[in-house]
């Protein structure tokens, strides 16, 4: 297994500091042992500017039993670009590969988006799923749109993004640099309605289907 980088350690400690403010002093001391900067110096991690299309609106999510609060997960897509019309296109010399940072898993599809059953660590040895972007006469292209205003990002985003970026960088090296820099796209989801005491998986705002378990804070 590849060693954890200082950026990943810093992001993880900052996430824990947000989740457990009472442990702030102890976490600050752990960071100091690694020679890391102050943990409270991190700004709010913004969502990607572009997003997969929101097809399930807040009222529909509420009717299905989820919260109306929209979150933006982060999908990194290698060997892809966005046209002037907002279409996702294949770019680069290698296949298209996508990962969801917060889940720490590769994607097996983008239309609709779906995560694989293996983690990024497993994908290093078991193989990375490659994607074929929709487009052509029978398959309309997948279009992205500006990310919804007010969409929140998970507290774990910085750590998850660093982990996913390192995975794609390692993959590019293994593929003899046959990957373009990853394109960041938001994956809009609704979390479980905790105000009503419910718990469970997020709701995909693209397909309207429940997703694998993931804690969103």
NORVENCOR-V790642 format. One record per helix or strand. SS is the DSSP state (a for helix, b for strand). FROM is the first residue (numbers start at 1). LEN is the number of residues. If there is no record, write none. Layout:
SS&FROM&LEN  SS&FROM&LEN
This chain:
a&6&14  a&21&13  a&39&3  b&50&3  a&58&6  b&66&13  b&80&3  b&87&4  b&96&5  b&105&6  b&113&7  a&120&7  b&131&1  b&143&4  b&152&1  a&157&18  b&183&10  a&194&3  b&203&2  b&210&1
